[in-house]
Amino acid sequence: MDEAGPPGESVRRDVRHYPKVVLVTGACRFLGGYLTARLTQNPLIDRVIAVDAVVPSKDMLRRMGRAEFVRADIRNPFIAKVIRNSEVDTVVHAAAASYVPRTGGGAALKELNVMGAMQLFAACQKAPSVRRVVLKSTSEVYGSGARDPVLFTEDSAGHRPPTSGFPRDSIDIEGYVRGLGRRRPDIAVTILRMANMIGPAMDTALSRYLGGPLVPMVLGRDARLQLLHEQDALGALERATMAGKAGTFNIGADGIIMMSQAIRRSGRIPVPVPGLGLWAMDSLRRASNYTDINREQLDYLSFGRVMDTTRMRTDLGYSAKWTTAEAFDDYVRGRGLNPIIDPKWVRSAEQRAVRVAQRLGDVSFSRVRGG
């Protein structure tokens, strides 16, 4: 507890802990760009520096407002000069890419993600002004499998941890930022493991996968999905940036929906296929940017993943505004997904099938008793 002081002392002390100069990586992507826009509207922040290797669109640049855009590849040592000369005190790393580039394949993705993070965190370590680092990570670090816990806590480990692709890169990046925290204990390191994001504006592999008219399902499986609305993802990042609360936090919505429920709610047509046949489905190839499906993606589509978000609410002080079902419904409305099959008709057909099964069961039971 803070020591007692003159009236208003605790308020002034809290204000001094707010960031003054914030640098956001991945500023031309959805989360980085819109987070930058939010931070520029906060009068407690003096400067916001938006960094990306590409130039933002005119619309995004307009949304960034008073932010200063710097075109820089974080793999280049130039990023250290930007941080040092601007006296950045807070760095938000939101630049990790989840999709494989069309040229270079998985090696190019690892180069972009892991080497970029290493260079960025090395620059933070050398800059005495840096006091806070926020990393946008992913729930994919837990993997997915039949023997996983019902709820992953921040201290959990999956039965089969990811070994390749973006999930493996994310595990490595988390390791590097924890190393930064050990070498510079004066820096508050915050890791946000975000559930699969969805919403009307954000383009993700999951939103493309569920948006096709035919949605493949792994035969005999019905994955449990915990989602995160795009606005809640932004809200959690903003909260972590301002609060400076060190630690690792699962970020996800309340509740779950099954894959079969999601398909029905959007009026799509489920196509049960053997697991090895998923690679052939057009909707899946679109979802993975025309790359081969890897084991981690197949496992997620088979089993899903659900996290415990207690620490998000109690320690980070953030609560998701959308439940998983509400986030998914907002995605369906916002994308204007016209039902291929009316969900009401599907529910009616299911209810009729259940009633028929019950009647057949009653008849069979009566015959057994009569015999």
Summary of the structure (lengths in Angstrom):
residues: 371
radius of gyration: 23.2
end to end distance: 75.8
largest distance: 89.3
contacts: 1226
relative contact order: 0.12
helix: 47%
strand: 17%
